[in-house]
Amino acid sequence: MKTPLQLLDDFQARFGTAANIYRAPGRVNLIGEHTDYNDGFVLPAAIEFYCWAAAAPRKDDKLAIYSENFNETVEASLDSLTPPGKKHWANYPLGAAWALRQAGKPLTGANIYVAGEIPLGAGLSSSAAIEVAVGLALLGVSGLAVDRTELAQLCQKAENEFVGARVGIMDQFVSCYGRASHALLLDCRSLHHEFVKLPNDLQLVICNTMVRHELASGEYNARRAECEEGVRILRMALPEIRALRDVTLAQLEAHRQSLTPTLFARCRHVITENARVKSAVETFRRGEIKALGPLMRDSHRSLRDDYEVSCKELDLMVEIAARQPGVIGARMTGGGFGGCTINLVESAAVTDFKRNVAEEYSTKTGLTPEIYVSPASEGAQQMALEEKKGAK
């Protein structure tokens, strides 16, 4: 974990000037998977893993972005921003700059030093965190106002159009709006959002399977296309619908014969998952925490069987976790095909949970999982810098 002063020192060593420091968190999604790009409902929380960005203005229109994680600098002109290559780390920060420029923001050139704490490829949204951190930094050094909803939308646009991943709005939105000790209920159509207090005696425990199957990015876009095809077919009989969030389970069943078995299953996942999000929020509000267990179990099964985005390692991790004392619920989180599970665990049981799950998963797979415990955290912000001792 970096401190703002450490990052400032690193920036000065590389670029020779002072800087402002910004950070944006990754996220874990408690429930509501693959619903955001279907205009649905999600319940993520920001986590205490951040992407940090130190930034200072330049006198020209250039961006010089250094990544500590990749030990590489990429330079580009604000007037001609293009992706440096497929799957290149710099696509995300450059995409954020491109989207801000597309929206007419008069950005100044900048030197930016980026350092990320979020495990890459784990499904904890390191991509949204770097987009939001760099977007916030560029607005800050350019002296421009920050509208967090607009920033989230522009960072989503960057990922959709510059990077080429057809993600929904959830990751960027919760990175902008996260709140300590709360999950965020987001309506991905209206962007209406409200905060849901998490119980003090419950911990978010994230288990990283340490696998990332190559299917992930291509299959993500394929699932989105399948949902859109389902809507196109259903609209012939239900012209009032705009997205799967408008379809009831009864309507889907009534028009089952119009859909292939695969399209029916994809649609059923989204429709039932939206219902599970609403039920989960009610259980939190009523304090009926035990009721989250069946909802999370059903969510995982739906992602495994109807949406087909799980994998044997995720299924095993959920199965092991569900047997542990003090576990309220467990499911995969993120896009799928590897990455992480999210587990709601009673605080007193966390130490034993971590040990037992790691041992059994390692014995059965030969892989050593990483297990993170994180409170829900604040969203993106500029960091205050304390004066160094002895500084003038």
C-alpha positions, 0 to 999 in steps of 0.5 A: 500500500502506497502513501501519498507522500511516497507517490509524490517522491516517486513522481518527483524522481521521475518528472522533477516537479511536485504533483497532485495525488488522486486515487480510485478504488477497485470493486467487488460485486455482492450480487447482480452479475452481467445485469448492468449492460442489460439496464438492470440492477447491481449491488457492488462495493468499492474496496480498499485496493486502489489505483493511484495517479500523481499528476502535474500539468505540462506546457505542451499538449502531450501526455506522458504516463508512467506505469510503475507496475509495468515500468514503462512510459507511454507518450501521446499527443492530446490531439491524436490519441490512439490505442498503443496496441491490443491489451496494452495497459496504456489503453485505459488511461489514454482512453480516459483522456480520449473520452474527456476530449470527445466530451469537449473538455479542454484538457492540458498536457500532463505528466502522470505517474500511475501505481496500481494495488488492485490484482490484475486480471482478478475481476476486481476492476483494475481497469475502471480504477485506472480510468477513473483515477486518471480521468480525475487527475486530468480534470484536476490538473486542467482546473476543470470541475468534476461531475462524478456521474459524467466521469463514470459515463466517460470512463465507460465510453473509453472502455467501450469505444477506445479499449473495445470491451463492451462493459456496463456502467457498474465498475466506473460508477462505484469507483466514482461513488463508493462509500465506506461501510456501504454497498451501492444499489445502482439502477443502471438505466436511470443511474439512480443510486442509493447506499446500503449499510453493511453490517458491522459484524460481517466482512467482505472476503475475496478469494482469488482463484489465481486463474484467468481463462483466455475465454474471458474477454471474447465471451463477455462480448458474446454474452452481451450480444446474446442478450441483445439478440434475445431482446430483439426477438422478444420485442416482436411480441413485446414491443414495449420492452427496451432491455431484459430488465423490462421482461418478467419471468412469466413473459419469458416463459410465455415466449420460450418457443421463440428463443433458442435454448441458449438465448432463453437461458441467458435471458433467464439469468439476467431476469432472475438476477435482477430479482435477486439484487432487489431481494438482497437489498431488502434482506440487508435493510431488514437485517435478515442477513442469513437470507443472503445465503440462498440468494448468493447460492442461486446467483452462482448457480445461474451464472454457472448453468444459465449464463455459463461464465463460471469455471471449475476453479470458481465452482470449487472455491464457492463449494469449499467456502459454503461449507465453512462456519460463519459463512453467510454466502458465497458466489463468483464475482466479476465477468467470470472464467476465473478471477474471484469469489465474494464471501460474506463472512462473520467477523469472528470466523474470518481467520479460520475461513481464510486458513481452511479455504486456502488449504483445501483449495490448494490441496485440490488444485495445486494453486495457492489462492490469494484471500483478501479481506476488505471493508467497503471503501470511499470512491475516487478522490484527490488526496490531501498531502501532509507537509513533510517534516523539515520541508520549507 
